[in-house]
Amino acid sequence: MPALNVEFSDRELEDLRQIAKERGTSMKALVREAAAADIARHRALQEGAEAFRRFFSAHAEEFAAAFPEDERPGRSQGRAA
């Protein structure tokens, strides 16, 4: 399995040791769990942003009609002929 060396300050390392001890886990497991949680959060945010873009694109004309003051100047209303 690939590995990654990560440097921590003395304070960060001590904090990690303390947290791992409190949770009854190893520092390695603690760091892996934190990284996995961040990866999952990042993917969820990307998926959410993509779902919003699709929704907004599908309803762009409705948003433009409901919030005309938010439309950029010079942007044509509706579709081009």
GIKAVEN-V354122 format. One record per residue. N is the residue number from 0. RES is the residue in three letters. PSI is psi as a letter, one per 40 degrees, with the letter a starting at -180 (none if undefined). OMEGA is omega in whole degrees, -180 to 180 (none if undefined). D_LAST is the distance of its C-alpha to the last C-alpha in Angstrom with 2 decimals. Layout:
n->N res->RES psi->PSI omega->OMEGA d_last->D_LAST
n->N res->RES psi->PSI omega->OMEGA d_last->D_LAST
//
This chain:
n->0 res->MET psi->h omega->178 d_last->56.90
n->1 res->PRO psi->i omega->-179 d_last->55.28
n->2 res->ALA psi->i omega->-180 d_last->56.58
n->3 res->LEU psi->h omega->175 d_last->55.52
n->4 res->ASN psi->h omega->-178 d_last->57.91
n->5 res->VAL psi->h omega->179 d_last->56.89
n->6 res->GLU psi->h omega->177 d_last->58.78
n->7 res->PHE psi->i omega->173 d_last->59.53
n->8 res->SER psi->i omega->178 d_last->61.45
n->9 res->ASP psi->d omega->-179 d_last->64.89
n->10 res->ARG psi->d omega->179 d_last->63.65
n->11 res->GLU psi->d omega->-180 d_last->60.67
n->12 res->LEU psi->d omega->178 d_last->62.97
n->13 res->GLU psi->d omega->177 d_last->65.50
n->14 res->ASP psi->d omega->178 d_last->62.84
n->15 res->LEU psi->d omega->178 d_last->61.62
n->16 res->ARG psi->d omega->-178 d_last->65.21
n->17 res->GLN psi->d omega->-180 d_last->65.80
n->18 res->ILE psi->d omega->179 d_last->62.66
n->19 res->ALA psi->d omega->179 d_last->63.44
n->20 res->LYS psi->d omega->180 d_last->66.99
n->21 res->GLU psi->d omega->-179 d_last->65.93
n->22 res->ARG psi->e omega->-180 d_last->63.62
n->23 res->GLY psi->f omega->-179 d_last->66.21
n->24 res->THR psi->i omega->178 d_last->64.06
n->25 res->SER psi->i omega->177 d_last->64.08
n->26 res->MET psi->d omega->179 d_last->62.22
n->27 res->LYS psi->d omega->179 d_last->60.46
n->28 res->ALA psi->d omega->179 d_last->59.25
n->29 res->LEU psi->d omega->-179 d_last->58.21
n->30 res->VAL psi->d omega->178 d_last->56.08
n->31 res->ARG psi->d omega->179 d_last->54.55
n->32 res->GLU psi->d omega->179 d_last->53.68
n->33 res->ALA psi->d omega->179 d_last->52.10
n->34 res->ALA psi->d omega->179 d_last->50.02
n->35 res->ALA psi->d omega->179 d_last->48.98
n->36 res->ALA psi->d omega->179 d_last->47.99
n->37 res->ASP psi->d omega->177 d_last->45.89
n->38 res->ILE psi->d omega->179 d_last->44.16
n->39 res->ALA psi->d omega->178 d_last->43.42
n->40 res->ARG psi->d omega->179 d_last->42.13
n->41 res->HIS psi->d omega->178 d_last->39.88
n->42 res->ARG psi->d omega->180 d_last->38.42
n->43 res->ALA psi->d omega->178 d_last->37.91
n->44 res->LEU psi->d omega->177 d_last->36.09
n->45 res->GLN psi->d omega->180 d_last->33.81
n->46 res->GLU psi->d omega->178 d_last->33.11
n->47 res->GLY psi->d omega->179 d_last->32.54
n->48 res->ALA psi->d omega->179 d_last->30.13
n->49 res->GLU psi->d omega->178 d_last->28.14
n->50 res->ALA psi->d omega->177 d_last->28.18
n->51 res->PHE psi->d omega->179 d_last->26.96
n->52 res->ARG psi->d omega->179 d_last->24.07
n->53 res->ARG psi->d omega->-180 d_last->23.03
n->54 res->PHE psi->d omega->-178 d_last->23.51
n->55 res->PHE psi->d omega->179 d_last->21.68
n->56 res->SER psi->d omega->-179 d_last->18.61
n->57 res->ALA psi->d omega->-176 d_last->18.70
n->58 res->HIS psi->f omega->-176 d_last->19.02
n->59 res->ALA psi->d omega->-179 d_last->17.07
n->60 res->GLU psi->d omega->178 d_last->15.18
n->61 res->GLU psi->d omega->177 d_last->18.62
n->62 res->PHE psi->d omega->-180 d_last->20.28
n->63 res->ALA psi->d omega->180 d_last->17.91
n->64 res->ALA psi->d omega->-177 d_last->18.60
n->65 res->ALA psi->d omega->-177 d_last->22.28
n->66 res->PHE psi->g omega->-176 d_last->22.84
n->67 res->PRO psi->d omega->-179 d_last->20.68
n->68 res->GLU psi->e omega->179 d_last->23.53
n->69 res->ASP psi->e omega->-180 d_last->23.09
n->70 res->GLU psi->i omega->178 d_last->19.52
n->71 res->ARG psi->h omega->178 d_last->19.53
n->72 res->PRO psi->h omega->178 d_last->19.11
n->73 res->GLY psi->e omega->179 d_last->16.03
n->74 res->ARG psi->h omega->-177 d_last->14.04
n->75 res->SER psi->i omega->177 d_last->10.75
n->76 res->GLN psi->h omega->-180 d_last->11.16
n->77 res->GLY psi->a omega->-178 d_last->9.24
n->78 res->ARG psi->i omega->178 d_last->6.45
n->79 res->ALA psi->i omega->-179 d_last->3.79
n->80 res->ALA psi->none omega->none d_last->0.00
//
